[in-house]
């Protein structure tokens, strides 16, 4: 009906017009004061920028590779002490099954006690490999059907774990369960030559790391060794009989395992000819130690005359990297999303041990922490490229190098809001939030372009520089605010979402909202001030 009213019946002033006129008057007063106190204005904004840049270094904003997702499934690896019978492992796993089923949010539980087939165990190293290893599979209710988070369910189960000496209970990460191949949040690689020394260093590091807050599921690749016997050769005695260690070892191998001496062919088939002692003569250590070793001097010597047996433990697995032996210590992070801060605390806790490492031994930190550092470096390069491209586009638009430089000051203004909103909401700086910063690089410059373009048009019409700045800011405050509010409104549902997958979307949306909020309001002040200082005093009037 308003559309069809007569002109005299229509309201003279729209409420929205009155609202924006009020904002325009207040803004003009503030801008006029800032233009009269340029140094003070820039110093205040510069100080605010420096303070917000310091926030991540204070630990208020945590860092992580990717936000932790809340999925309806978790897996616990159980490792009992070496030599534990299968029935005893089953008793402990049954207790874990009851604990999980009595935890809020759990739908059902499945367990697997003991090793799978050789092929299945080899196909997935996370599967139980030994009799003393088991897995507990826990199915949760959907996120919308439970009141507690994935991390809270893990915490409650950990608090009720049975106290079994020597037993290890470790939850797998989301990426490990989904087969994504991502490493553990924290991985510490220890390099060196001697396995005993590596084991000693790893045990010292694990003891120190276990005391660091928020560290969980601490595991070492240097597993408890399997029992074995070593035949130790007395080289001096062997030399007296004209024997070397290699000759003795070859004789023992031939007697026990056998040596291929030829191939028997019959009817198109080939059969290996293996030469070794009869089974009854190589069935015990006593038989092996009485083995006769043929000397090059022409006589035989019983093995027990030049060697003796020693019981020992042999490593289950020997890993190599960078052409040297390696022990891997891995751990998870619970109770916090600040993976970067947790790693820094670990580095401080083990600093004295790392300084005392013998020559030839060194340690480096890997896992998701290393992935995070590499991702941040890559995204920083993408951010720099985005800035260069945005500047190039604006330089061609303004046909100037100076005015695009003024517009680029909107980007540091956006950083202020990004840091503040991450700190206030407790959101970590991750790949998702970093992507939001890159998005901002193309959004926040729009307000600066709108302001400077209009100021240039007013000056080309003959208006003085100072008056053009005041008038341009007042004329463009409404479109600037409306554009920013609609963009932030569009991001708001993503920022406050709590459904599945929101862990990845929310940080990006919050980053865009925070950066756009600060950039919008500070652009209306800072850009006119910088324009008044850098822009030329006169503009040539176009014909």
Secondary structure, DSSP 8 states (H G I E B T S, - for coil): -GGGS-GGGS-SS-HHHHHHHHHHHHHHHHHHHHHHSHHHHHHHHHHHHHHHHHHGGGTSS-B-SS-----SEEEEEEE--TT--HHHHHHHHHHHHHHHHTSTTEEEEEEEES---HHHHHH-TTS--STTEEEEEEEE--GGG-SS-HHHHHHHHHHT----TT-EEEE--HHHHTT-----SEEEEEEES-HHHHHHHHHHHHHHHTTSTTEEEEEESS---EEEEEEEE-HHHHHHTT--HHHHHHHHHHHHT-EEEEEEEETTEEEEEEE---GGGSSSHHHHHT-EEE-TTS-EEEHHHHEEEEEEEE-S--EEETTEEEEEEEEEE-S-S-HHHHHHHHHHHTHHHHHT--TT-EEEEETHHHHHHHHHHHHHHHHHHHHHHHHHHHHHHHT-SHHHHHHTHHHHHHHHHHHHHHHHHT--B-HHHHHHHHHHHHHTHHHHHHHHHHHHHHHHTT--HHHHHHHHHHHHHHHHHHHHHHHHHHHHHHHH--STTHHHHHHHHHHHHHHHHHHHHHHHHHHHHHHHHHS-S------
